[in-house]
Amino acid sequence: MWDILKLKKAGIFAGGVLFGTAGVKLLSSKDAKKAYTNCTAAVLRAKDCVMKTATLVQENAEDILAEAKQINEERAAKEAET
């Protein structure tokens, strides 16, 4: 005999199948693909911006390091003179 629990589980399963089927159709639609393409393009633009910023920061850090080494060399030279 069918009890309420078995009917409830069957209903949940059937609802999941319907929801999944509708979800797949929605996610594979033409409009969804256009949205995915636009989102991917935006991510690629953001990546380029981040990479430019990271390169700039790295170049600045290299300049700072070179200047710091120069300062230390000048100090060492002054200390060696005295």
N, C-alpha and C positions, 0 to 999 in steps of 0.2 A: 504494500500500500504506500501511496505517496504521502509523505508527511510534509509539513510546512517547510522544514529545513531543506529538503531535497528540492522543492519547488522554488525556494528562495535562491538556492545555488544555481539552479537551471536558469532562472530569470537574470541573475547577475551575469552568468556566462553569455547568454543571448544578448544582453545589453552591451557587454564588452565587445562581442563580435560586431555588432552594429556600429558601435562607436569607433572601433578600429577600422572598419571598412570605410566609414565616412571620413575618418581622419586621413587615411591613405589617399582617398580621392581628393580631399582638400589640399593635402601637401604636394600632390603631383599635378595640380592644376596649372594652367598657363599663367595665371596671375601670381600664384605662389612662386613659380620659377622666376618670374620677372622680379619679384621681391628678393629672392635669394641672390639673383645676379646683382641687384642694386646694393644689397648688404655686403656682398663680397667685394664689390668695387670700393665701397666706403672703407672697408677694413684694409684693403690694399693701399688706399690713399693715406689712411692713418699710419700704416706701417712705414710708408715712405717718410712721413713727417717725423715719426719717432726715430727712424734711422738717421735722418739729417741732424736732429737734435743730439743724438748720441755721438755722432761723429764730431759735431761742434764741441761738445763737452770733452771728449777725448783729446781733441786738438788743444783746447784750453788747458787741460791737465798736463799735457806734455810741455806746453810753454811754461807753465808754473814750475814744473819740475826742473826744467832747464835753467830758469832764472834762479831758483833756490840753490841749485848746484853752483852756479856762478857766484852767488853771494857767499856761499861757504868757502869757495876757492879763494875769493878776495880776502875774506876774514883770516883764512889760514895763512895767506901770504903776508898780511899785516902782522899777525902774531909771530911769524917766523922772523920778520925784520926786527922786532923788539926783543 
